[in-house]
Amino acid sequence: MRSVALAGALIAAATLAEADPVHGLWKTQPDDNGNFGHIQIGACGDTICGALRAAFDSAGNPRPSDDIGRAIIWDMVPAGQGAYRDGKIYAPDRDRTYSSKMALSGDRLDVSGCVLGICRSQQWVRVE
């Protein structure tokens, strides 16, 4: 009986993790060169993570990037009401990893982070 209850709890937890509204494909804000990316966000155990799925130039044309497939977001913890905290975000244009948080509002995701007192923020929009 105990194993049935545990299995039920695990299934419920997996369903909740899969249903997180931040899951999906997000377009980053353009960097200083006008390049942007598509980040696929999903569950990584109990946390949220995301990887660069595609890179684009300022005209919106696909461009090659050694960072495709690389983790961009990891260890992000859902904090309720569209907030996420305690994660890391890697910025390929600066080759830096920031301690970060995110805030979801509809099809807009505000991401921000700091490293050594230097902070950045971007607004991403949902693609899928």
C-alpha positions in Angstrom: 0.0 0.0 0.0 2.8 2.4 0.9 4.5 1.8 -2.5 1.2 2.6 -4.3 0.9 5.9 -2.4 4.5 6.8 -3.2 4.0 5.9 -6.9 0.9 8.1 -6.9 2.8 11.0 -5.3 5.6 10.7 -7.9 3.2 10.7 -10.8 1.4 13.7 -9.3 4.7 15.5 -8.9 5.8 14.7 -12.4 2.5 16.0 -13.8 2.9 19.2 -11.9 6.5 19.6 -13.1 5.5 19.0 -16.7 2.7 21.5 -16.4 4.9 24.5 -15.3 3.8 27.5 -17.4 7.4 28.5 -18.1 8.0 25.4 -20.1 8.4 26.0 -23.8 10.4 27.8 -26.4 11.5 31.4 -25.6 13.1 34.1 -27.8 15.9 36.0 -26.0 16.3 39.7 -26.3 18.9 40.6 -28.9 22.5 41.1 -27.7 24.8 44.0 -28.4 25.3 42.7 -32.0 21.6 42.1 -32.6 21.9 38.3 -32.4 19.3 36.4 -30.4 18.5 32.8 -29.5 15.7 30.4 -28.9 15.9 28.8 -25.4 14.0 25.5 -24.8 12.9 25.6 -21.1 11.7 22.5 -19.2 12.0 20.4 -16.1 15.3 19.1 -14.8 14.2 17.1 -11.8 12.8 19.5 -9.2 14.2 22.5 -11.0 13.8 24.4 -14.2 16.5 24.4 -16.9 16.9 25.6 -20.5 19.3 25.1 -23.4 20.0 27.1 -26.5 18.1 25.4 -29.3 18.8 27.8 -32.2 20.8 31.0 -32.8 19.9 33.9 -35.2 21.5 37.0 -36.6 20.1 40.5 -36.4 18.1 39.9 -39.6 16.5 36.8 -38.1 18.5 34.3 -40.2 19.7 31.1 -38.5 23.4 31.3 -37.7 25.9 28.7 -36.5 26.9 28.8 -32.9 29.1 26.5 -30.7 26.6 27.2 -27.9 23.7 25.4 -29.5 22.7 22.6 -27.1 24.5 24.3 -24.2 22.7 24.8 -20.9 21.7 28.5 -20.6 19.5 28.2 -17.5 19.9 25.7 -14.7 18.9 25.1 -11.0 16.0 27.6 -11.3 13.5 26.9 -8.5 9.8 27.7 -8.9 8.8 30.1 -6.1 5.1 30.5 -7.0 3.0 33.1 -8.8 5.3 33.1 -11.8 8.5 33.7 -9.9 11.6 31.5 -10.2 14.8 32.0 -8.0 18.2 30.6 -7.0 19.2 29.7 -10.6 22.0 30.4 -12.9 21.9 31.9 -16.4 24.8 31.8 -18.8 25.1 34.7 -21.2 27.0 33.5 -24.4 27.6 37.1 -25.6 29.6 37.9 -22.4 30.8 34.4 -21.6 29.5 34.9 -18.0 27.3 32.9 -15.7 25.0 35.0 -13.5 23.1 34.1 -10.3 19.6 34.7 -11.5 15.9 34.8 -11.1 13.0 34.9 -13.5 9.4 36.3 -13.5 6.7 35.0 -15.8 3.9 37.2 -16.9 1.8 35.7 -19.7 4.0 35.2 -22.8 6.8 37.4 -21.3 9.6 36.2 -19.2 11.8 38.7 -17.3 15.2 37.2 -16.6 17.8 38.9 -14.5 21.1 38.1 -12.9 24.2 39.4 -11.2 27.8 38.4 -10.9 30.3 40.4 -8.8 27.9 43.3 -8.5 27.3 43.5 -12.2 23.7 42.9 -13.1 21.8 42.4 -16.4 18.2 41.8 -17.3 16.4 40.8 -20.4 12.8 40.3 -21.5 12.2 37.1 -23.4 9.0 36.3 -25.4 7.3 33.0 -25.9 7.8 31.3 -29.3 5.9 28.1 -28.5 
